[in-house]
Amino acid sequence: MSFSERPLIGISTSKHTGRIPLAFHHLAVWRAGGRGVRLGPGRPLDVETLDGLIIGGGSDLHPTLYGGEVALEEGIDRERDDFELDLMDRFKDGRRPVLGICRGAQILNVYFGGTLHEEISEAYPGTRARRTPLPVKRIEIDEGTRLREMLGVSWCRVNSIHHQSVDRVGEGLRVSAHDRRGMVQGIESVNGQLFFGVQWHPEFLVFNRSQQRLYRALVRAAADRER
């Protein structure tokens, strides 16, 4: 397959995302048979040229987007919030697949009317935010979900780089994975659309075959989409 024949996958990031995290995204997409292009505020691109979309990790969503408590603006990137919600407007018809990673999963959930736990330590007493790219957390993949079908496993260990999580699930979505405390670790569309989000960062688990299957599923769906 030539370079130009590979499905074009948009990778949405913040202005401040470093080269190393972005390189992991590009590598995962390339290994899956696609080619990635960086998206973000101030990076004009004809979205209609994209075959699929990844909304990557990063800063917290503004609480007003889901009825949360308005706190300090520190760590909030409202420009990116608006940019990615606009992207979802362009992808909501379901013709092209969308993978939300960490913050991206939260964007998906909020876009469809869901809410977030602003601090997992408060929502799940005794839980501490373990910020590491290493696979330190065991999660269960719910039976009968597309995520389980894609990963090919009933459980796995993943990394944990978040302090917020999905609370009420958005309309048309369902939980696809959870950890031992019941915290949501995956969501997906209940219909034929390929919208799915994971609370961890599969791009950093480069030697884990099951995690790389997420990208393969995304790229295959992008290649098969109706144009």
Salt bridges, closest charged atoms under 4 A:
GLU48 OE2 - ARG90 NE 3.81
GLU48 OE2 - ARG96 NH2 3.84
ASP51 OD1 - ARG225 NE 2.99
ASP51 OD1 - ARG227 NH1 2.86
ASP60 OD2 - HIS163 NE2 2.93
GLU73 OE2 - HIS62 NE2 3.01
GLU79 OE1 - LYS15 NZ 3.14
ASP81 OD1 - ARG103 NH2 2.79
ASP82 OD1 - ARG78 NE 3.44
GLU84 OE2 - ARG80 NE 2.63
GLU84 OE1 - ARG103 NH2 2.97
ASP93 OD2 - ARG95 NE 3.06
GLU119 OE2 - HIS163 ND1 3.07
GLU140 OE2 - ARG138 NE 2.84
ASP142 OD1 - HIS178 ND1 2.90
ASP167 OD1 - HIS117 NE2 3.45
ASP179 OD2 - LYS137 NZ 3.48
GLU188 OE2 - ARG174 NH2 2.71
GLU203 OE2 - HIS25 NE2 3.64
GLU203 OE2 - HIS201 ND1 2.77
